[in-house]
């Protein structure tokens, strides 16, 4: 006789509860609208940027508020600016970390500038180099057209007769930026502790000094010392065509 046919086996797949089904549908709906949300966010960002641009053009906001990440059509200014990082021993670990962030800011400003300078970070060694690596792990990939990282001293890189050390203690006030000169910013978190430091270093090396004309446009309560990235932003603004007055006021808070 034929063998008996066994009944059909019931499905062993577990049934989802009502709550689980709701969560599943919610997840599927979220995923389905992912591209829609992306398009919406992009449109909102473009709208915010357009509003900022319109306010800048109307004079309601300073130009510094609206800056693209990259310059659209940069034209090198031909001016060279060095940040002298030979003062490691005069800064605490916290100050060195702060200085590393300021260097990153300078690079960012130069990369966005329509008239970028030839930016050189000189004497980059020891703790300062380590801190820069820690703060910006990808700094080795910074674009050479926007910054040069050098372990050498500035006097090994350029002739002394071209060097001009920018110092708040100098008695000479700078008027214009020349392509023939190389301007040096002291890479130091100063906090008014080191009066005449960069001035004395320049004298020992036999190089010229000058100060920015801050006092003519901004009233400062203390000695005219500002951060490294502020100095660089002022120079960058002036290279892009801003007057000294506008370059200062765009960067230095009026309350300072």
Secondary structure in CASP SS format (residue, H / E / C, confidence):
PFRMAT SS
TARGET T0000
AUTHOR 0000-0000-0000
METHOD secondary structure of the structure
MODEL  1
X C 1.00
X C 1.00
X C 1.00
X C 1.00
X C 1.00
X C 1.00
X C 1.00
X C 1.00
X C 1.00
X C 1.00
X C 1.00
X C 1.00
X C 1.00
X C 1.00
X C 1.00
X C 1.00
X C 1.00
X H 1.00
X H 1.00
X H 1.00
X H 1.00
X H 1.00
X H 1.00
X H 1.00
X H 1.00
X H 1.00
X H 1.00
X H 1.00
X H 1.00
X H 1.00
X H 1.00
X H 1.00
X C 1.00
X H 1.00
X H 1.00
X H 1.00
X H 1.00
X H 1.00
X H 1.00
X H 1.00
X H 1.00
X H 1.00
X H 1.00
X H 1.00
X H 1.00
X H 1.00
X H 1.00
X H 1.00
X H 1.00
X H 1.00
X H 1.00
X H 1.00
X H 1.00
X H 1.00
X H 1.00
X H 1.00
X H 1.00
X C 1.00
X C 1.00
X C 1.00
X C 1.00
X C 1.00
X H 1.00
X H 1.00
X H 1.00
X C 1.00
X C 1.00
X C 1.00
X C 1.00
X C 1.00
X C 1.00
X C 1.00
X C 1.00
X C 1.00
X C 1.00
X C 1.00
X C 1.00
X C 1.00
X C 1.00
X E 1.00
X E 1.00
X E 1.00
X E 1.00
X E 1.00
X C 1.00
X C 1.00
X C 1.00
X H 1.00
X H 1.00
X H 1.00
X C 1.00
X C 1.00
X H 1.00
X H 1.00
X H 1.00
X H 1.00
X H 1.00
X H 1.00
X H 1.00
X H 1.00
X H 1.00
X H 1.00
X H 1.00
X H 1.00
X H 1.00
X H 1.00
X H 1.00
X H 1.00
X H 1.00
X H 1.00
X H 1.00
X H 1.00
X C 1.00
X C 1.00
X C 1.00
X C 1.00
X C 1.00
X E 1.00
X E 1.00
X E 1.00
X E 1.00
X E 1.00
X C 1.00
X C 1.00
X C 1.00
X H 1.00
X H 1.00
X H 1.00
X H 1.00
X H 1.00
X H 1.00
X H 1.00
X H 1.00
X H 1.00
X H 1.00
X C 1.00
X C 1.00
X C 1.00
X H 1.00
X H 1.00
X H 1.00
X C 1.00
X C 1.00
X C 1.00
X C 1.00
X C 1.00
X C 1.00
X E 1.00
X E 1.00
X C 1.00
X C 1.00
X C 1.00
X C 1.00
X H 1.00
X H 1.00
X H 1.00
X H 1.00
X C 1.00
X C 1.00
X H 1.00
X H 1.00
X H 1.00
X E 1.00
X E 1.00
X E 1.00
X E 1.00
X C 1.00
X C 1.00
X C 1.00
X C 1.00
X C 1.00
X C 1.00
X E 1.00
X C 1.00
X C 1.00
X C 1.00
X C 1.00
X C 1.00
X C 1.00
X C 1.00
X C 1.00
X E 1.00
X E 1.00
X E 1.00
X E 1.00
X E 1.00
X C 1.00
X C 1.00
X C 1.00
X C 1.00
X C 1.00
X C 1.00
X C 1.00
X C 1.00
X C 1.00
X C 1.00
X H 1.00
X H 1.00
X H 1.00
X H 1.00
X H 1.00
X H 1.00
X H 1.00
X H 1.00
X H 1.00
X C 1.00
X C 1.00
X E 1.00
X E 1.00
X E 1.00
X E 1.00
X C 1.00
X C 1.00
X H 1.00
X H 1.00
X H 1.00
X C 1.00
X C 1.00
X C 1.00
X C 1.00
X C 1.00
X C 1.00
X C 1.00
X C 1.00
X C 1.00
X C 1.00
X C 1.00
X H 1.00
X H 1.00
X H 1.00
X H 1.00
X H 1.00
X H 1.00
X H 1.00
X H 1.00
X H 1.00
X H 1.00
X H 1.00
X H 1.00
X C 1.00
X C 1.00
X C 1.00
X C 1.00
X H 1.00
X H 1.00
X H 1.00
X H 1.00
X H 1.00
X H 1.00
X H 1.00
X H 1.00
X C 1.00
X C 1.00
X C 1.00
X C 1.00
X C 1.00
END
